């Protein structure tokens, strides 16, 4: 099994990185390794998953604190009972120190008392769910309500999750006495050795349902498709993850539900490109508009707006419209819109247009070759020839 890389190393940040640093690093890497950009590239897909996993932990203050203290073990379900360390005194996955020594050395064979408690008998948290949602560019910029259908297990309403028919309930297993486990004791030169196994009669539950619910067949849960209304906040971006607490799989035996993680994919826009909260686009203008200046129409996400172009504007010049970008997720501000002017040269001219341009060229002195002389004069100066 491959060893997980350090989450800070994955996002290419220091351990002292701020929340903004982590977010910027995540956005940069998510764009680079997104599956849409690297179609068919399995390494990029795995890298994208690794980046999202690292960001999910380091962007959450509580999870980051646990990770800084215990590393990957904090979230390894196989490390000390799942969910990681909750403090050095809580080894819930093993039922306490007593069960560890009970299993190895025997029931009190070395002076250790045992709790006899099985982890399966307690409440268990439900599993988390993942859902990928594709949204429009405008929905990411302005926010939107979206309805999604999630197939998940839910508590059976007929038996209220007990699994028993008509409220008949469950009986304590006579084989294990309700503990959910059976112990076989063997004497050895080192003392008594206790072999603990789940009870085969009740499958480790400690209880037996003799009259199972006909709807859920005694499982206490049923499979349903649930419609959920999701509030997409303004300013989300491609690769953003929304967390819906408690909307995952149901917990068992009174345990809390898991969470639902929404992975967002934003459709590209026909005109705009986005970098953080800023937007970028190109605006075509005619030769006359660039030369004479005047009002031009500039597209924004909220419709066209007028902009006064300066006389003699050169192609490739970039202008800024303040506050016409995308909402910032953390601050109540918007980014800016940058548009670059592209002068369109007509490909077909009629005779009148040609005559007018020739007159313009004559009046400008273009036919004398002055512009060419000026350019080559700069070249001569630059190279000292």
N, C-alpha and C positions, 0 to 999 in steps of 0.2 A: 504493500500500500504506500502510495506516494506521500511524502511529508508535506504538510501545508506550509506555504511561504508566510512569512510575517506580513500582517495586513498593512503595516506602514510601508514595507518594502514593495508590496503590490501596488499601492497608490503613489509610490515614489515620493513620500514625504517623511519628514523627521517626526519623532515621537512628540516633539513640542509644537507640532503644527496646530494652527488655529482651526476653527470650524470652517472659515472661509477658505483657508489653504486646502483643506481636505475636499471641500466641495469643488473648488477650481480644478484640483488634480483629477478628481473623479470625472468631471465633465470632459476634460481634455482626453483622458484615456478611453472613456466610454465612446466618444466620437471616433476615436482611432480604431478601436477594435469591434465596433458594432457589426453584427451579422449582416446588415444591409450593405455595409461598405465592403465587407469581406466575405461575399457569398461563396459557400463551398469550402471555406478555410476553417477546418476543424480547430486548429491551434488558436485562431482568433476568437472563435466561439467560446472555447474553454477559457481563454484569457478574459473575455467579456464577463463570463459567469463569475470568475475569480474576483474581478474588479467590483462587481455588484455585491458580492458576499462581503468583501472588505469594507465597502462603503456603508453597507447596512449596519455593521458593528461600530465603525469609527464615527459615524454621523450621529449616533445615539449616545448621550452622555453616560447613561447607566451602563450600557453594554461596553462602551469604551473603557470605563473605569474597571469593570470586571476583567476585560481583556488585558489591560495594562498590568493587572495584579496576577492573573493566572494564565494568560496566554490562550491558546486554542482550547485548552482543557475546560475553560469556563463555559464553552458551548458544545462540548462533546458529550452526546447522550450516553456514551460508554464510560465517561469519567465520573466516578463517584455519584452514580445514580441519575445521570441525565441532567441537562441544564447546568452542569459544571458545579464548581464550589459555591456554596452559600455561606461559607465560614468554616473554619477548621473543625468545629465541633459537630458538623452535620454531615455524616456519611450515609445519607438516606438510602442510597442504592444498595447498600449492604445490610441495612437494618441496624446499624450501630456497630461498635467494636465487638460486642458480644457475639454477634452472628459470624463475624470473621473468624474469631478463635474457636467458635463452636464448630464451624465447618472444618477447620484445619485440625484442631486438637481434641475435639470432643466436647460433650456437654459438661462443662465444669471440670474436665479432666486436669486442667492446669490452674484451677481456681478462678476461672472466669465465668460469670453468670451470663445467660443468654436471654434475649427478649422473646424468642420464638415468633417473631413478627415477620410476615411476608410483605414485601413491597407492593405486590399486586393487590393486596387487600385495601390499600388506601386510595384516595382520589388521584386520578391521573389527568394531566393536561391534554387537551385535544391537539391533533396535528395541525400545522400551519398549511395554508393553501397558497398557490401562486396562480395569477391570472394575467395574461398579456392583453393589453387594450390599445388599439390604434385609434388616435384622435386627430382631428383636423388641426392645421397650423393655428387657425384663429382660436380654437378651443383652448390650446395651450397658452396663447397670448392673453386672452380675456377671461379664461375660466369657463366652466360649463357644467351642467348636470348630465350625467350619463347613466343609463340603465344597463346593467350587465346581468347575465344569467349564470349562476354558479351551481354546479352539481356537487352536492356534499351530503355527508351523513347528518341526520338530525335526530334529536330525541323523539322517540315514538310517543305520539300524543295519546294513543289508545291506552297504553299501559303506564304512561308517565315515565318511561325509561326503565321500569323495573324488569321488564321482560316476562312478567307473569300475567296470565289471563285473569280478567275480572277481579283484579285486586287480590288474587289468592296468595301472592307473595312467594317468597322462597324459603326453603327449609335448610337448616344447618346441615352440612355434610357430616354423615355419621362416620365416614372413614377417617377424615382428618380432624373432626371436631370443630370445624369452622376456621381452622388456621390456613387452609389452602395448601398445606405441604405435609408430606409424610417423612418421618425420620427413621432411618435404620441405624441402630447402634451396634458397633463392633468393638470388642475388647482387643487391645494390642499391647505389646510390651511398653509402649509409650503412653498408655492410657486408653480411654474410650474414644473411638473415632465415630463421629456422627455424619452420616451421609444424608443430606437434605434434598428431597426431590418434590416437584409439584404433584399434588394429589391427582391421580388419574381419574378418579371418580367425578370430581367437580372441576377438573382442569385448572386447579389453582385458585378458584374463586372462593372457596370456603362455603358456598351455598349451592343448592340444587333446585332448579325450577321444574316442578313436576307437571304443571299446567302452563306451558309457554303461550305467550300472546300470539294469536294467529296472524297479526299484522306484521310484526317484526321477527316472528319465529323464535322468540326468546332472547334476541340480541339486545333489545332495548333501544335500538337505533334503526332508522329507515333511510333509504336513499331518496333524496328529493332535489329538484331544481328550484333554486330560490332566486327571485328577482331582487336585485339590490340597486338602490339609487346612490350613485357616487357623485360627490362634489369635487370636481377637478379644480384646484385653485389656480388663479391667474399666475402665469410665470413659469409653469412647469416646462420641462424640456425633454428632449429625446433621451430615454434611459432613466428618467426620474422614477422613483418607487414610492407609491402611496401605501400606507399601512392602515388597515381597518381592524382595530382591536376587537377580538371576540367573534369575528365573522368566519373563522376557520372551522375545522371539524369539532364536534362536541366533545367535552371532557367526559371521562368515565367515572362513575361513582361519586358524582358531585364535584369533579374536578373542573377547572375553568376551560372555556373553549379556546382553541388555537386562534391564530390571527390570519388575516387574508392580505397578501401582498400583491398590489397592482403594479405591474411593470408597464410603463407607458412608452408607446412608439408614436412619434409625431410625424405626420405626413409632410413631405417637403412642399414649400410654396412655389408657385409658378414665377413669382417676381422677386420675393425677398429671400435673403439668406440671413441666418441668425448666428450671432456670437454672444453668448451670455444674454444680457438684456438689450443689446443693440441690434439694429436691423441694417442691412445693406442692400442696395439695388442700383441698377443703371437706368438712366433716363436719356432717351434719344432726343436730340434737338437738331434743327435744321442749321445749315451754314449761316443763313440770315439771322436766326435767333442768337447764335453764338457771337456773330460779329456785331450785331446791333444792340443786343441785350433785350430786355423786356420780360413780361410775365410768361412763365411756363407752368404746365400742370405737373405736379409731383405726386405719385401714388403713396398713400399711407394705408395702414391697416383699417383706418376709419374713413377712408374715402380720399379723393384727390384734394390737394390743396395748392394754392397759387404761390409761386416763388418768383421774386424779381431777380432775373439773371443780369449780371453785370455785362456791360459792353466789352467785347473782345475776349469772352470766356474761351479758354482753350479746351480741346477735347481731353478727357481724362481728369479734369478738375473735380475734386470731391467737396461737397457742401454738407453741412449738418443741420438737421431739424431737431432742436432740443425737445425731449419729452415725447417723441413720437415712436419710441421703441416699445419694448415689452415690459410688463410689470415685473418688478424685482420681488422675488419670493420673501425675502427677509426684511426689506424696507418698503415703506409706502411711497416708492418713487418708480419712475419709468426710465428706461434707457433712451438712447437717441437713435435717430434715423440718419444714415449717411447715404447720400446718393451721388453717383459719379456721372458726369455729363459725357455723353458720347455723340460727337458731331457726325451726322449722317451725310455722306457725300452722294449726291444723286447719280445714278448709273446711266440714265437716259435723259438727254437734253434735246429740246427742240431748237430750231435755228435762232429764234429770238433770244432764248436763254444763253445760247453760245455767244451771240453778239454782245449781250450785256456783260457776260463774264470777260470777254476780250477787252471791252471798254474798261471794266474794273481793273483788269491786269495792267492795261496801259497806264491808267491813272495812278496805279500803285507803284509803277515802275518795275513790275515783276518781269516784264519782257526784256529788261535791260540786263538781267542776270545779277542784279545787286544782291539778292538774297543768297545766291550761290557763292558770290564773292565773299560775302560776310561770313558764311559758314566755313569756307575753306581757309579764310583768314584766321579763324579761331583754331582750326586744325594745325595750321602752320605755327601759330604761337604755342600751342600745346606741345608740339614735338620739336620745337626749336629749329624748324627748317624754313 
